[in-house]
Each structure stands twice: as structure tokens, then as C-alpha cells.
Amino acid sequence: MRGKPYITFILIVLLMSCGRRYPSVTFETLNCADSLMFSRPDSALILLNKLDEDRERLNAEDKARFALLMTQAESRNYIVPENDSLINVAIRYYARHDSVNRLAWCYLYASDIYDQLGNDSLAINYIKKAYETAYGLQDSRLLMYIHYFWGNMIEYIPPYEEAIEQLEKARNYAVLCNDTAKIVACLNEIGTSYMYMKDFNHAEKKLYEALPFASYTGGLAPIYHKLALMDYKRDNYRKALYNINEAINSIPLLKNYGDSMVLYSLKGFVFAKIGELDSAKMYLKKGFSDSSSNALGRYYLGMSNIQAEQGHYEDALMYYRRYASNLDSMYNSMLDEKALEWQKRYDMLKLEGERDRLKIVNRDAWLLVGGLLILVLFLTIFFMHKINRSRQTLMKIKNARTAMINESISMVQNELNNLLRDKEKHIDRMTQRLYTLDRALSKAMAIKDMDNLGRKLSIKNLMLTHEDMESIKMSVDASKNGFVENLTRRCPMLTDDDINLCCLIKLGLSRSDIAVLLNISDNTLKQRKGRLKSKLGISESLDEWILANAE
């Protein structure tokens, strides 16, 4: 029956669905689930769920094996565990019996459980136990998973060389096991670690090594995506575009490559870099998603860059402000998630402390065989001591929790403050860029540095057109805190010529410079200033009033 797992699976399901009890049903069910674990983990989980109904009737050995296989099946089917109670049943049994291979598997999946529950220290501790227990065993699959889980746990933690070392070992064992999917996974994550190190040459080499294997496993999309990201960072936009298209085309081959929106957003950024702005807008919009803060941020940032490239600086500033606001929301969400994470870790520590306390109480229960007087005396001393220890332990846990939460809040707040400072700096740079890059504004400011001869020779070029004045008004309004809008609100009777004159004065140009730019005589300019003072109802110098009070 072991050589035909699918036939065994069908027979076991039929026997268990009929409700009949056969002495060999449990044994064959566990064997069948074991044989299906790496080829059909979903079928193995179905078998074990059927057996779960009668778990309490199993003997100690079958309970331990069931606990290990059920933990393994849930991990293989990406089911997040609620706690570590099931795997501990298997660990306690195999630690007392000479079954080194199964004990190593128990430690391996205990490490995986603690990693998913957020207890990093226990996760690393158990993966090291798994490695020490498996040392000397000729089980390539077990060693492959130990090194893979180990490297995966520390992949995002500097220094990245340790993760690369573990993943390389896992890849070597995957080759021995002829496990193509795991070869791709190892190479993919090794490449990712090199990307974190900014060693793009090694990262690219590892990802290209994975491509021939990935075509068989449906893992092309994430590999092409990472290649495109590296090409984008190295300003190789044509190659990045090719890799993005390859990733998009291969997405149907990969069932669980979740967010394809990020590929469209990246494609929009690439098109923006090569100057194809209409295509950039289209793909940025295609990558936009109301349900994703990251997608929304990518969209606002990309549109800000595109509007700036097209010279629409007011729209560019609007999109960047939205991007900055989105970042604020994301960091507030991160703060909440961090607090929840610390709460979860605190609950785990509290649970472990309570479990340890109960173990000690159960062990000491054997003292009840002593004499009544000795028992009463002992229990009185014992429980008083335990109560004090429990109070001290709870106080330490409470203090540790408060310290961790305060540290987390302080860290996130510092990051948020840095981000706000960066945001203000960027807005200032955008405002300065808006002010200085305006062609008409530059034209107006250039007259300050010309002598009289230069002005006479360039008078036709220096004269401001209607379009030039509109651009100058927009620039002055944006860079001078709404100057034009405030002026119009103060005196609605002002004409366009009046507002143009006020904007040129606001730029700090002299009377002769303004006369040249407007192609009028000094007397005409003097008369226009007099009329403008009357409209504004001011008695002091028009230039001084505009420079000092009109914002």
C-alpha cells in the first residue's frame, strides 16, 4: 500500500467515512499522509483532518506522530498556527524516545511556528536545535528544509552573508533531492539578499540561474520583477522594460503571485524616465488600487514626477503633497501594527511563563504522598514562594512590555519626524524649482545683470509677451504665498496690467527694468504707478508697500 499513495488515500477515506473501526486504519492513515506530504500536501491534510475526530483514542506513539504530521501538513498548506500546543505533544514524546530523525523534524516545525507567531528568539533557538539533532543524519530533505527555514528567517537581517550561506546550503541539498521548486526558491531569496546588500551583479547572476528552473515551476514573475527593479536602479530602462513585460506575461503561470499592480506602477516609472509620459500616466493609473496604500503612494509619486517633467509645477506640487499625506497615513498604520506586534509578543511571554509555572506545580504534586503535616507545611511555604515569584515575574513582564512599547513608539515617532522634515525640504525644493525654472521668470530676472547697451541691443527679446506675464503671475503667486490671489481679493478693481506691474515689482525689479520689460516709457510707468496707488488706497511708496505688506 505504501507504493500506491493515491489508492491508499481512497481506501482510507472510504473506510473512515463508513464509520467502521479497523485496527490498521490509524497506522495506514498516518503512513498514507506521510507519503503524500511532499507530493500532495492538501490530500495529506484531508486525511489527517478525518483522523482528528478520533485523536483522543490514539495511543501515545500515534498521538505524537499525528501531531508532527498535522503540524507539517498545516505548514505545507500555508495555514498560520494559533499556538505551539500540537507540536509540543510530538516534541515531548520523541525527546523521551530514541527517534532522532522525527525529533529533528519536530524542532524544525516548532521553529517555523515561532517564526510565524513573531517570537524570533525561540524560532532561532529551535532551528539550531533541529540542525544539531539532524547533524550526521543522511536525510537530505530534512537538511534542505533546516537550512532553507534558517536562511529565510534571517534573510532581512544584516549582515546578509549569513542568510546567503544558509540558503546556498539549502540549494545544494535541493539539487540532491531534485526539488526544482526549492532550487528556484533558494536562488530567488539568495538574489534578494544580494539586492539588500546592493550587490546587483551577484543578485542578477543568481536570479538568472533560477530562470531555467522557474519556467517549470511557474516562478518567473517574481524573478523578472526583481531583475526589472535592479535595471531601474541602475538606469538601464530599456532592459527594465523588457523584464517587466516578461514578468507581466508570466503572471498567469504563477497562481499566488498576488499583486500585479506593482508591476504596472514600475512600468509607469520606467516610461517616465525614458520620456514617454502619456504611457507613464496610463500604467501608473493601471497600477493604482484603492485597497493598497503602497499602490496609492506609488501613483501620487509617479504623477508628481511626470507633472514636473511636463512643466506643470502646480499639479506636481499637489500630487507630491498627496504622496506625503499618504506616507503619514502609512506610518500611523505602522505604529498601530507595531503596537499589536509587541502586544502579541507580550502575550506569548505571558503564556510561556504560565505554562512553565503549571509544569512546576504538576511536578511538585507528587509530594502529596508525604505526611499530612509535612504536606500542609510544604504547600504553605511553596505557594507563598510561588505567589511572590509570580508577582515578580508579572511585574517584570509588565515593565518589559511598557519598555518595548515605548521604544517602538519612540522609534516610529523618530522615523515619522524625519519623514516630515524630508517632506518639508522637498516642498521647499519644489517651490524653489518652480520659482527658478520658469522660463519667463528667468527672462525677467536676466535684465538685472545687463548694462544699458545690452538692454538696447536685446530690447525685442526682453519684452514680455502675454504668455510670459501669465507664467510670471503663476510663479509669483505660488512662491509668494498666494500674492496674486491676496492682491485681487484686496482690490477687485485691479486690471491685468495692474497685476502684471505688481508682480514685476514683487520680483524686486527696478523702475527702468520694468519699463524695458513692458516696453513703455519711464513717464508712462510713473503714471501707471500713480493710478495703481490710488486704486490700492495707499499713501507710502508703492514699491515698498508691495515688497513688505502684500503677501
Solvent accessible surface area in square Angstrom, and as a share of the most:
residue,aa,sasa,rsa
1,M,114,0.51
2,R,169,0.62
3,G,72,0.69
4,K,123,0.52
5,P,33,0.21
6,Y,112,0.43
7,I,92,0.47
8,T,3,0.02
9,F,40,0.17
10,I,100,0.51
11,L,79,0.39
12,I,3,0.01
13,V,39,0.22
14,L,100,0.50
15,L,57,0.28
16,M,31,0.14
17,S,72,0.46
18,C,91,0.54
19,G,47,0.45
20,R,149,0.54
21,R,154,0.56
22,Y,75,0.29
23,P,139,0.87
24,S,60,0.39
25,V,16,0.09
26,T,29,0.17
27,F,98,0.41
28,E,33,0.15
29,T,0,0.00
30,L,1,0.00
31,N,17,0.09
32,C,4,0.02
33,A,0,0.00
34,D,58,0.30
35,S,52,0.34
36,L,0,0.00
37,M,0,0.00
38,F,54,0.23
39,S,75,0.48
40,R,97,0.36
41,P,28,0.17
42,D,69,0.36
43,S,6,0.04
44,A,0,0.00
45,L,24,0.12
46,I,87,0.44
47,L,0,0.00
48,L,0,0.00
49,N,77,0.39
50,K,74,0.31
51,L,4,0.02
52,D,52,0.27
53,E,145,0.65
54,D,31,0.16
55,R,79,0.29
56,E,141,0.63
57,R,183,0.67
58,L,21,0.10
59,N,91,0.47
60,A,62,0.48
61,E,96,0.43
62,D,30,0.15
63,K,59,0.25
64,A,0,0.00
65,R,25,0.09
66,F,1,0.00
67,A,1,0.01
68,L,10,0.05
69,L,6,0.03
70,M,11,0.05
71,T,8,0.05
72,Q,10,0.04
73,A,0,0.00
74,E,47,0.21
75,S,24,0.15
76,R,61,0.22
77,N,39,0.20
78,Y,189,0.72
79,I,74,0.38
80,V,101,0.58
81,P,20,0.12
82,E,158,0.71
83,N,64,0.33
84,D,4,0.02
85,S,65,0.42
86,L,37,0.19
87,I,0,0.00
88,N,18,0.09
89,V,53,0.31
90,A,0,0.00
91,I,20,0.10
92,R,115,0.42
93,Y,29,0.11
94,Y,6,0.02
95,A,62,0.48
96,R,169,0.62
97,H,89,0.40
98,D,140,0.72
99,S,32,0.21
100,V,64,0.37
101,N,56,0.29
102,R,78,0.28
103,L,24,0.12
104,A,0,0.00
105,W,23,0.08
106,C,0,0.00
107,Y,27,0.10
108,L,0,0.00
109,Y,2,0.01
110,A,1,0.00
111,S,0,0.00
112,D,22,0.11
113,I,10,0.05
114,Y,4,0.02
115,D,52,0.27
116,Q,66,0.29
117,L,8,0.04
118,G,18,0.18
119,N,17,0.09
120,D,68,0.35
121,S,84,0.54
122,L,41,0.20
123,A,1,0.00
124,I,45,0.23
125,N,64,0.33
126,Y,31,0.12
127,I,0,0.00
128,K,93,0.39
129,K,74,0.32
130,A,0,0.00
131,Y,67,0.26
132,E,120,0.54
133,T,30,0.18
134,A,0,0.00
135,Y,165,0.63
136,G,62,0.59
137,L,50,0.25
138,Q,177,0.79
139,D,34,0.17
140,S,37,0.24
141,R,80,0.29
142,L,0,0.00
143,L,18,0.09
144,M,0,0.00
145,Y,7,0.03
146,I,0,0.00
147,H,6,0.03
148,Y,27,0.10
149,F,31,0.13
150,W,26,0.09
151,G,0,0.00
152,N,53,0.27
153,M,28,0.12
154,I,20,0.10
155,E,4,0.02
156,Y,138,0.52
157,I,97,0.49
158,P,88,0.56
159,P,95,0.60
160,Y,39,0.15
161,E,95,0.43
162,E,82,0.37
163,A,0,0.00
164,I,14,0.07
165,E,90,0.40
166,Q,14,0.06
167,L,0,0.00
168,E,40,0.18
169,K,73,0.31
170,A,0,0.00
171,R,44,0.16
172,N,85,0.43
173,Y,54,0.21
174,A,0,0.00
175,V,87,0.50
176,L,129,0.64
177,C,37,0.22
178,N,127,0.65
179,D,32,0.17
180,T,42,0.25
181,A,60,0.47
182,K,28,0.12
183,I,10,0.05
184,V,11,0.06
185,A,26,0.20
186,C,0,0.00
187,L,1,0.01
188,N,22,0.11
189,E,24,0.11
190,I,0,0.00
191,G,0,0.00
192,T,14,0.08
193,S,0,0.00
194,Y,31,0.12
195,M,27,0.12
196,Y,93,0.35
197,M,64,0.29
198,K,157,0.66
199,D,42,0.22
200,F,37,0.15
201,N,112,0.57
202,H,87,0.39
203,A,0,0.00
204,E,32,0.14
205,K,124,0.53
206,K,22,0.09
207,L,0,0.00
208,Y,88,0.33
209,E,58,0.26
210,A,0,0.00
211,L,24,0.12
212,P,81,0.51
213,F,80,0.33
214,A,0,0.00
215,S,59,0.38
216,Y,186,0.71
217,T,52,0.30
218,G,7,0.06
219,G,9,0.08
220,L,25,0.13
221,A,0,0.00
222,P,23,0.15
223,I,0,0.00
224,Y,30,0.11
225,H,23,0.10
226,K,40,0.17
227,L,1,0.01
228,A,0,0.00
229,L,53,0.26
230,M,0,0.00
231,D,1,0.00
232,Y,48,0.18
233,K,119,0.50
234,R,86,0.31
235,D,96,0.50
236,N,68,0.35
237,Y,41,0.16
238,R,152,0.55
239,K,70,0.30
240,A,0,0.00
241,L,23,0.11
242,Y,128,0.49
243,N,2,0.01
244,I,0,0.00
245,N,52,0.27
246,E,51,0.23
247,A,0,0.00
248,I,33,0.17
249,N,107,0.55
250,S,6,0.04
251,I,33,0.17
252,P,110,0.69
253,L,106,0.53
254,L,33,0.16
255,K,207,0.88
256,N,118,0.60
257,Y,42,0.16
258,G,74,0.71
259,D,67,0.35
260,S,24,0.15
261,M,57,0.25
262,V,35,0.20
263,L,0,0.00
264,Y,32,0.12
265,S,1,0.01
266,L,14,0.07
267,K,20,0.08
268,G,0,0.00
269,F,27,0.11
270,V,0,0.00
271,F,21,0.09
272,A,17,0.13
273,K,113,0.48
274,I,42,0.22
275,G,52,0.50
276,E,69,0.31
277,L,30,0.15
278,D,114,0.59
279,S,34,0.22
280,A,0,0.00
281,K,59,0.25
282,M,110,0.49
283,Y,35,0.13
284,L,0,0.00
285,K,144,0.61
286,K,105,0.44
287,G,0,0.00
288,F,69,0.29
289,S,25,0.16
290,D,134,0.70
291,S,110,0.71
292,S,31,0.20
293,S,58,0.38
294,N,86,0.44
295,A,0,0.00
296,L,47,0.23
297,G,5,0.05
298,R,50,0.18
299,Y,38,0.14
300,Y,36,0.14
301,L,50,0.25
302,G,1,0.01
303,M,14,0.06
304,S,3,0.02
305,N,70,0.36
306,I,0,0.00
307,Q,15,0.07
308,A,8,0.06
309,E,114,0.51
310,Q,63,0.28
311,G,29,0.28
312,H,91,0.41
313,Y,38,0.14
314,E,108,0.49
315,D,59,0.31
316,A,0,0.00
317,L,21,0.10
318,M,71,0.32
319,Y,29,0.11
320,Y,25,0.09
321,R,129,0.47
322,R,107,0.39
323,Y,38,0.14
324,A,4,0.03
325,S,63,0.40
326,N,13,0.06
327,L,31,0.15
328,D,35,0.18
329,S,66,0.42
330,M,46,0.21
331,Y,47,0.18
332,N,77,0.40
333,S,52,0.33
334,M,82,0.37
335,L,50,0.25
336,D,89,0.46
337,E,109,0.49
338,K,54,0.23
339,A,38,0.30
340,L,124,0.62
341,E,59,0.26
342,W,41,0.14
343,Q,55,0.25
344,K,94,0.40
345,R,58,0.21
346,Y,28,0.11
347,D,69,0.36
348,M,17,0.08
349,L,75,0.38
350,K,96,0.41
351,L,83,0.41
352,E,29,0.13
353,G,28,0.27
354,E,74,0.33
355,R,65,0.24
356,D,71,0.37
357,R,84,0.31
358,L,86,0.43
359,K,109,0.46
360,I,44,0.22
361,V,41,0.23
362,N,100,0.51
363,R,160,0.58
364,D,24,0.12
365,A,48,0.37
366,W,195,0.69
367,L,82,0.41
368,L,97,0.48
369,V,134,0.77
370,G,39,0.38
371,G,40,0.38
372,L,133,0.66
373,L,151,0.75
374,I,123,0.62
375,L,27,0.13
376,V,84,0.48
377,L,114,0.57
378,F,71,0.29
379,L,52,0.26
380,T,69,0.40
381,I,104,0.53
382,F,23,0.10
383,F,93,0.39
384,M,118,0.53
385,H,97,0.44
386,K,18,0.07
387,I,85,0.43
388,N,74,0.38
389,R,114,0.42
390,S,31,0.20
391,R,163,0.59
392,Q,107,0.47
393,T,59,0.34
394,L,91,0.45
395,M,108,0.48
396,K,144,0.61
397,I,22,0.11
398,K,121,0.51
399,N,87,0.45
400,A,42,0.33
401,R,78,0.29
402,T,68,0.40
403,A,58,0.45
404,M,40,0.18
405,I,36,0.18
406,N,84,0.43
407,E,117,0.52
408,S,3,0.02
409,I,77,0.39
410,S,56,0.36
411,M,86,0.38
412,V,7,0.04
413,Q,77,0.34
414,N,84,0.43
415,E,69,0.31
416,L,27,0.14
417,N,51,0.26
418,N,68,0.35
419,L,33,0.17
420,L,62,0.31
421,R,131,0.48
422,D,78,0.40
423,K,37,0.16
424,E,91,0.41
425,K,116,0.49
426,H,48,0.21
427,I,27,0.14
428,D,91,0.47
429,R,138,0.51
430,M,20,0.09
431,T,37,0.22
432,Q,103,0.46
433,R,92,0.34
434,L,5,0.03
435,Y,47,0.18
436,T,64,0.37
437,L,97,0.48
438,D,13,0.07
439,R,167,0.61
440,A,2,0.01
441,L,3,0.02
442,S,54,0.35
443,K,45,0.19
444,A,0,0.00
445,M,55,0.25
446,A,45,0.35
447,I,0,0.00
448,K,89,0.38
449,D,134,0.69
450,M,63,0.28
451,D,95,0.49
452,N,108,0.56
453,L,118,0.59
454,G,20,0.19
455,R,38,0.14
456,K,148,0.63
457,L,141,0.70
458,S,28,0.18
459,I,70,0.35
460,K,172,0.73
461,N,113,0.58
462,L,7,0.04
463,M,67,0.30
464,L,24,0.12
465,T,71,0.41
466,H,121,0.54
467,E,118,0.53
468,D,3,0.01
469,M,8,0.04
470,E,76,0.34
471,S,33,0.21
472,I,0,0.00
473,K,23,0.10
474,M,82,0.37
475,S,0,0.00
476,V,0,0.00
477,D,40,0.21
478,A,43,0.33
479,S,26,0.17
480,K,53,0.23
481,N,117,0.60
482,G,19,0.18
483,F,0,0.00
484,V,26,0.15
485,E,104,0.47
486,N,43,0.22
487,L,2,0.01
488,T,58,0.34
489,R,153,0.56
490,R,139,0.51
491,C,10,0.06
492,P,107,0.67
493,M,146,0.65
494,L,17,0.09
495,T,68,0.40
496,D,86,0.45
497,D,80,0.41
498,D,15,0.08
499,I,16,0.08
500,N,17,0.09
501,L,1,0.00
502,C,0,0.00
503,C,0,0.00
504,L,0,0.00
505,I,3,0.01
506,K,13,0.05
507,L,11,0.06
508,G,39,0.38
509,L,6,0.03
510,S,55,0.35
511,R,122,0.45
512,S,50,0.32
513,D,5,0.03
514,I,0,0.00
515,A,7,0.05
516,V,28,0.16
517,L,1,0.00
518,L,37,0.19
519,N,82,0.42
520,I,45,0.23
521,S,62,0.40
522,D,72,0.37
523,N,111,0.57
524,T,52,0.31
525,L,0,0.00
526,K,133,0.56
527,Q,111,0.49
528,R,38,0.14
529,K,28,0.12
530,G,38,0.36
531,R,135,0.49
532,L,0,0.00
533,K,57,0.24
534,S,89,0.58
535,K,75,0.32
536,L,12,0.06
537,G,65,0.63
538,I,22,0.11
539,S,104,0.67
540,E,76,0.34
541,S,50,0.33
542,L,6,0.03
543,D,42,0.22
544,E,112,0.50
545,W,15,0.05
546,I,0,0.00
547,L,92,0.46
548,A,79,0.61
549,N,90,0.46
550,A,10,0.08
551,E,95,0.42
